[in-house]
Amino acid sequence: MNILQKSAMLCVAFASTALAPPSAISFARGPARPEAVRKPAEFRRVLVGRITVIALSDGSVTVPMGTLLSIGPDRTAAALPRREEAAGYPLPVNAYLVLAGGKLVLVDAGCGTFCGPTAGRLVESLRSAGYRPEQIDEVYLTHLHVDHVGGLTREGRAVFPNAVVRTDAVEAEWWSNAANSAQTPEAAKGTFDAAKAMLEPYIAAGRFRPFAKGEPLVEGIRALAEPGHTPGHSGYVVGRGRQKLVIWGDLVHAVEVQLDDPKITIAFDSAPAQAAATRQGELRDLASTGALVAAAHVPFPGIGRVGRHGSTFAWKARR
Ligand SMILES: [Zn+2]
């Protein structure tokens, strides 16, 4: 399967969840009204040395994990604590606010309206933590899939009107290159279109500034190349030395499965072998350093550490 077919699957997966009636979303409990399936806004603070990081929930989106993971539905069902989640896995969507270098830096922007009624509540979570969207100084994107950029813009207007938006230059080039979009099947063009639409107000205002490898960001945060899920996928490292937290982005989608076997990839990966190697290497580093992790798709707040589990790894959620 090539990158274009995988892009198509990404769109289909998100489109199908966005179009599903609330009663079809396994995450939903109680009355099947859209407003009833939304969980309240959530935030959680954690200190990394002297830097405050606030986990913000965007909600969750149900995906057919069994058909997305490279091991297929039967092995996915056997590996998950709840077999039925192979057909409908409630993928959490988390973003992180970092108070570093005298700035408010938001890492990823959630789904906006792209993932259906159970997601898109990032701004509510931000407000419940005591911050307004206008206060955000910078938005750092791990990559340009819709569950990370979909909350940047609403009805053509920047949701974070005073923010500079940044991502790896390789990532920005991939999704803005018309040649890549032109070679994409019609059904998959949505990912390119969404990235373009979400970035457009920031580009128009001169506030979309991709960064080169090694370019300094706000003091206390640096980018960490994690290629494979997308060409310029990046994590972000907050703090340094023993006081360090690594924001993963999409290094892992099924934490119950991919730490035990990091070779397992997901259909959204643009270069699966590279994604697996990136994951294996970073898990090994984290298991030896014991650094904190903040993960976009691990149950909220998505904060924990990577431990050893025999010859592989295990997730240790921070309580
Ligand atoms: Zn994602």
Boltz pocket constraint, residues with backbone or C-beta under 6 A from the ligand:
constraints:
  - pocket:
      binder: B
      contacts: [[A, 145], [A, 147], [A, 148], [A, 250], [A, 296], [A, 297]]
      max_distance: 6.0
